[in-house]
Amino acid sequence: MRQPSVPKNAPCPDSKSRLGKNVKTARAIILAMVVNTFSFVLAGAESPNMTGPWNVEITFANERHHSLRFEAQGDGKGSLQLTDPAAKVWVGAKPSEAKWSRGEGNSVTFSGPVEFLLGNVGRDAGTLTCKGKFETADLISGEVEFSPSVGDRPSKHGTFKAVRSGT
């Protein structure tokens, strides 16, 4: 069977309807890509969750190292507890009330009273303040300051890393 001949310059009879379908399809694809991109950007902009237990490692400028546990609660409150090996045998190493707050971007500050052991019988009481930023959702790093509460001694400065604890 032979098809009727169509002049060379004549438009395709259903090209108009196909063009409309192609434009609608292209719009739908572009819209889906835009929505997906904005969803990804907004998800990346969410700030990490602070609440939960954190293992904090501190290094002061004099190279003294200390370990603490920070338990962050949802209302900006929490607790700090010295977990140095010597602190486990010392009766005074109990959790103390702490507080935390979020800053701009991924910055966070937490602070509270602590007592570091000095030798076998001494202790250095003061306020510990950690100011840092989330490196990942489970890692905070930054600077630490310890301000002694007794005597007229200068503050100690150093760095800290806090890693989210599984327990």
Summary of the structure (lengths in Angstrom):
residues: 167
radius of gyration: 30.5
end to end distance: 79.8
largest distance: 108.5
contacts: 397
relative contact order: 0.15
helix: 21%
strand: 46%
